[in-house]
Amino acid sequence: MSTTNMATGSNYWEDLRKEARQLENELDLKLVSFSKLCTSYSSSNQRTRSDSLGSSHDNMLVAMTTELEQLLAKLTTVNDKMAEYTNTPGSSSHNAALMHTLQRHRDILQDYTHEFHKTKTNFFNLKEREDLLGSVHRDIESYKSSSGVNNRRTELFLKEHEHLRNSNSLVQNAISIAMATKENITNQRGMLKSIQTRVTTLANRFPAINNLIQKINLRKRRDSLILGGVIGVCTILLLLYTFH
């Protein structure tokens, strides 16, 4: 019974290896064709070609991309089944050889997957660049077809741009003059405020000086009157003393 199971397991392993090798060979051929088709895309995608040819070429690339993705998915499934088989109890006696074989198939799958994604990325980058260049070419052709009108419009736009630039220059000059005038007026206002402050200070000081002078004059008059009164009294007393 054990011998029968081992034989059955061995046949299962060989079937998986056979399927894996078949898928790997098919992938190898498809990847070569896919790479050539992508490489020839630029030359066959010239804008002089008809739209029907371009659409057919794009459809071929899309179909081949889908087919390669399916083949890679199948090979991945086969590798997973091989990995499951290596973990079964009946394969433990020669597990090292099985693991070595499995690792080799995994490396091949990884290489094919990397090559596919690299070629696919290059293809889409090239297609994007071709589409962009095609759009530029169409714009150029459209411009050439209406070059007379476009040249006239361009000339008018340039003249209008020159007028706007001159107007902008005049406005900038006017703004500069206005800013300088504003600065001068601000400085003059500051000077006038300073003068006004000084005048106010002097005006406040003059009444105090006038009051002081008036007080001095009043005191002088009072002293004169007192001195005159004293002299008069002394004179009268002297006269009275003399006549008596």
Backbone hydrogen bonds, N-H to C=O, Kabsch-Sander energy under -0.5 kcal/mol:
donor,donor_aa,acceptor,acceptor_aa,energy
5,N,1,M,-2.2
6,M,2,S,-2.5
7,A,3,T,-2.4
8,T,4,T,-2.7
9,G,5,N,-3.0
10,S,6,M,-2.6
11,N,7,A,-2.4
12,Y,8,T,-2.3
13,W,9,G,-2.4
14,E,10,S,-2.3
15,D,11,N,-2.4
16,L,12,Y,-2.1
17,R,13,W,-2.4
18,K,14,E,-2.7
19,E,15,D,-2.5
20,A,16,L,-2.6
21,R,17,R,-2.7
22,Q,18,K,-2.2
23,L,19,E,-2.5
24,E,20,A,-2.5
25,N,21,R,-2.5
26,E,22,Q,-2.3
27,L,23,L,-2.7
28,D,24,E,-2.3
29,L,25,N,-2.1
30,K,26,E,-2.5
31,L,27,L,-2.8
32,V,28,D,-1.7
33,S,29,L,-2.2
34,F,30,K,-2.9
35,S,31,L,-2.4
36,K,32,V,-2.3
37,L,33,S,-2.5
38,C,34,F,-2.2
39,T,35,S,-2.3
40,S,36,K,-2.2
41,Y,38,C,-0.9
42,S,39,T,-0.6
44,S,40,S,-2.2
45,N,41,Y,-1.1
46,Q,43,S,-0.8
49,R,46,Q,-1.7
54,G,50,S,-1.9
55,S,51,D,-2.5
56,S,52,S,-2.1
57,H,53,L,-2.4
58,D,54,G,-2.3
59,N,55,S,-2.3
60,M,56,S,-2.0
61,L,57,H,-1.9
62,V,58,D,-2.4
63,A,59,N,-2.6
64,M,60,M,-2.5
65,T,61,L,-2.2
66,T,62,V,-2.2
67,E,63,A,-2.2
68,L,64,M,-2.4
69,E,65,T,-2.1
70,Q,66,T,-2.0
71,L,67,E,-2.3
72,L,68,L,-2.5
73,A,69,E,-1.9
74,K,70,Q,-2.3
75,L,71,L,-2.6
76,T,72,L,-2.2
77,T,73,A,-2.0
78,V,74,K,-2.4
79,N,75,L,-2.4
80,D,76,T,-2.1
81,K,77,T,-2.2
82,M,78,V,-2.3
83,A,79,N,-2.2
84,E,80,D,-2.0
85,Y,81,K,-2.1
86,T,82,M,-1.8
87,N,83,A,-0.6
87,N,84,E,-0.8
88,T,85,Y,-1.6
91,S,88,T,-1.3
92,S,89,P,-1.4
94,H,91,S,-0.6
95,N,92,S,-1.1
98,L,94,H,-1.7
99,M,95,N,-2.8
100,H,96,A,-2.0
101,T,97,A,-2.2
102,L,98,L,-2.9
103,Q,99,M,-2.6
104,R,100,H,-1.9
105,H,101,T,-2.0
106,R,102,L,-2.4
107,D,103,Q,-2.4
108,I,104,R,-2.0
109,L,105,H,-2.4
110,Q,106,R,-2.6
111,D,107,D,-2.4
112,Y,108,I,-2.6
113,T,109,L,-2.6
114,H,110,Q,-2.5
115,E,111,D,-2.6
116,F,112,Y,-2.5
117,H,113,T,-2.5
118,K,114,H,-2.2
119,T,115,E,-2.6
120,K,116,F,-2.9
121,T,117,H,-2.6
122,N,118,K,-2.4
123,F,119,T,-2.4
124,F,120,K,-2.5
125,N,121,T,-2.4
126,L,122,N,-2.5
127,K,123,F,-2.9
128,E,124,F,-2.5
129,R,125,N,-2.2
130,E,126,L,-2.7
131,D,127,K,-2.7
132,L,128,E,-2.1
133,L,129,R,-2.8
134,G,130,E,-2.7
135,S,131,D,-2.1
136,V,132,L,-2.1
137,H,133,L,-2.9
138,R,134,G,-2.4
139,D,135,S,-2.1
140,I,136,V,-2.4
141,E,137,H,-2.6
142,S,138,R,-2.6
143,Y,139,D,-2.2
144,K,140,I,-2.7
145,S,141,E,-2.4
146,S,142,S,-1.0
147,S,144,K,-1.5
150,N,146,S,-2.6
151,N,147,S,-3.1
152,R,148,G,-2.0
153,R,149,V,-2.7
154,T,150,N,-3.1
155,E,151,N,-2.6
156,L,152,R,-2.4
157,F,153,R,-2.9
158,L,154,T,-2.6
159,K,155,E,-2.4
160,E,156,L,-2.8
161,H,157,F,-2.6
162,E,158,L,-2.4
163,H,159,K,-2.5
164,L,160,E,-2.6
165,R,161,H,-2.5
166,N,162,E,-2.5
167,S,163,H,-2.8
168,N,164,L,-2.6
169,S,165,R,-2.1
170,L,166,N,-2.4
171,V,167,S,-2.6
172,Q,168,N,-2.4
173,N,169,S,-2.3
174,A,170,L,-2.7
175,I,171,V,-2.5
176,S,172,Q,-2.3
177,I,173,N,-2.6
178,A,174,A,-2.6
179,M,175,I,-2.5
180,A,176,S,-2.3
181,T,177,I,-2.7
182,K,178,A,-2.5
183,E,179,M,-2.2
184,N,180,A,-2.3
185,I,181,T,-2.7
186,T,182,K,-2.4
187,N,183,E,-2.2
188,Q,184,N,-2.7
189,R,185,I,-2.6
190,G,186,T,-1.9
191,M,187,N,-2.1
192,L,188,Q,-2.8
193,K,189,R,-2.3
194,S,190,G,-2.0
195,I,191,M,-2.5
196,Q,192,L,-2.8
197,T,193,K,-2.1
198,R,194,S,-2.1
199,V,195,I,-2.8
200,T,196,Q,-2.5
201,T,197,T,-2.2
202,L,198,R,-2.6
203,A,199,V,-2.8
204,N,200,T,-2.0
205,R,201,T,-1.5
206,F,202,L,-2.3
208,A,204,N,-0.6
209,I,205,R,-1.5
210,N,206,F,-2.6
211,N,207,P,-2.4
212,L,208,A,-1.8
213,I,209,I,-2.5
214,Q,210,N,-2.4
215,K,211,N,-2.1
216,I,212,L,-2.4
217,N,213,I,-2.6
218,L,214,Q,-2.5
219,R,215,K,-2.2
220,K,216,I,-2.4
221,R,217,N,-2.5
222,R,218,L,-2.4
223,D,219,R,-2.9
224,S,220,K,-2.4
225,L,221,R,-2.6
226,I,222,R,-2.6
227,L,223,D,-2.7
228,G,224,S,-2.8
229,G,225,L,-2.4
230,V,226,I,-2.4
231,I,227,L,-2.4
232,G,228,G,-2.5
233,V,229,G,-2.6
234,C,230,V,-2.5
235,T,231,I,-2.4
236,I,232,G,-2.4
237,L,233,V,-2.6
238,L,234,C,-2.4
239,L,235,T,-2.5
240,L,236,I,-2.7
241,Y,237,L,-2.2
242,T,238,L,-2.0
243,F,239,L,-2.5
244,H,240,L,-1.5
